Amino acid sequence: MYFNGVCVAFILSFLIFTYQGILRKKEGGDETLLYTFAGTILGALVASIFSWLMVFMLVVMTLKKKTYGINDQKQE
């Protein structure tokens, strides 16, 4: 399940970063196609890694009962 989430995060961020790179190139930016795709791949990898990090942080917070609305204690 988490692997599918990472794959979806990678694919969506890859598409978004590619679109942004194409827009920059159309606006007269000095990026080449190689730089656009290299940045796109690097950005997609970072985005997918951060999705794993966020899942890890949420699991740890849930186990420590620090997430809002999940702990059994009544907060006043």
N, C-alpha and C positions, 0 to 999 in steps of 0.2 A: 504494500500500500504506500509506504513512504517512498519507495523507489519510483513508483508511478508519479508521485507528486514532484519529485526532483526532475523527472523527464518532462513533465508538463511545464514546470518552471523554466527549464532550459529551452524548450521549444518556443514558449511564448516570449521569453526575454530575447531569444535569438531573432525572432520575427520583428519585435519592437525595435531592437537596436539596429537591425538591418534597415528598417524603414527610416529611422532617424538619420542613419548614415547617408542614405540615398537623398533625403531632403537636404542635408548639409551640402552634399555634392552638387545638387541642383541650384542651391543658393550661391554657388561660386566658391565653395570651400576648396582648400588645396589638398583634400584627401584623395588618395588613390583607391582603387578598388581593393587592393591588397590590405591597406591600412583599415579600410572600412570593415572587411571581413575579419581581420585579426582582432580589431576592437570589439566586434560583435561576438566572436567566439569567447574572448576573454571576459566580456561583460556577462554573457550567458552562463559561463562557468561560475563566476562570482555570485550571480543571482541564485543559481542552484545550490551552491555551497551555503549561502545564507538561509535558504529555505530549510536545509538540514539543521543549521544552527538554531533557527527559530523553533523548529519542532523539538530539538533537544532541550532548549530553554523552557518551553511550555511543559514538557514531560517532567523536568526537574522541579519546576514551580508547582505542578500538580501534586507530585509526590511529597513535597514539603508543605503542601496545603497553603501555598502563598497566592494562588490565583483567585481572582475575585469571583465570588458566587459558587465556588466548588468546595470550600472547606465546610466542615460541619459545625463550627463554632458560630454562635450568633454575635455579630458585631453591632455595637451600639454607637 
